[in-house]
Amino acid sequence: KNCVTNETRVAFDGTHLSKTDSTIFFLLDDDASFQVFGDGGKTLLWKKKCLRPATLHPQCLHRPLLDCPYLHLHKSGDVVLNYIDDHKWNAKLIQDVFFDLFTFSTKPVVKPHKPEDTCEYSHECLTDRISNGADFHLRPGKAICNEHFMFGLSTRGSLELKNCKTNVTKTFFDGTSYGKTDLTYFVLLEDASLNIYNDMNLLWQRNCTKDVSFTPECLADPLLNCPYLHLRKSGDVVLTFQAGNNAGWTERSLDRVYQDLFQADNS
């Protein structure tokens, strides 16, 4: 929070919790994950995993005496994670090492000064890749982007692949008939299935036709687990994975490893 302007960025919204509960606390764990606990530490309310392989290193800073990882709030308002990775000191902005960290901001959203035919004008573009698991999910209005293309959920909850320059859109899932979308999200699971949930209810799923195995840290920069999705500059969304016990690296366009993908195409 900027106490002068009152601008606030929220990572965990605790407004639904009892304001008299003094046992709620935030914890930076040894692996650099962010955690919020309730009931004096008995209940885990929220967790964000760090995208970098941070580990505990005692007394990495001497004045003041601190263990790594640790957080440092700069005068600029930047919160920086300091950690040791492969015996090297690293200092990264928290928004760069935690995927989709902030849920909302009190500051009015201002459209970037970019042409209307770019995806950044209509969506919050996070990156051009997305890994598997609950920590890597897309909510309405958020997408992976590359040049003039975006893949993600529209503000109405539809899963789309869109050319933001020509406005040609391929729709995987039409979410317009499901009402409120604030609890809707897309997630790629470890078995490479594509899923859309509303809260805990599964709305849509496509299973991969390949035998996909979960492989930790198959990509080093950015650090991603396999399987993961990559949106290329051409507009092609590819699944990167390792199949079965085969250690080989495999990339396939989505229409080659999933059946009955598209519900509509406005081209």
ABEGO torsion letter per residue (X at the ends): XBAAAGBBBBABBAAABBAABAABBBBBBAAGBBBBBBGGGABBABBBBBABBBBBBBGABAOBBBBOBBBBBBAAGBBBBBBBBGGBBBBBBAAAABBGABABBABBBBBBBBBAABAAAABBBABABBBBEAABBBBBGBBBBBEABBBEBBAAGBBBBBBAAAGBBBBABBAAAAEBAAABBBBBBAAGBBBBBBEABBABBBBBABBBBBBBGABAOBBBBOBBBBBBAAGBBBBBBBBEABABBBBBBAAAABBGABABBAX
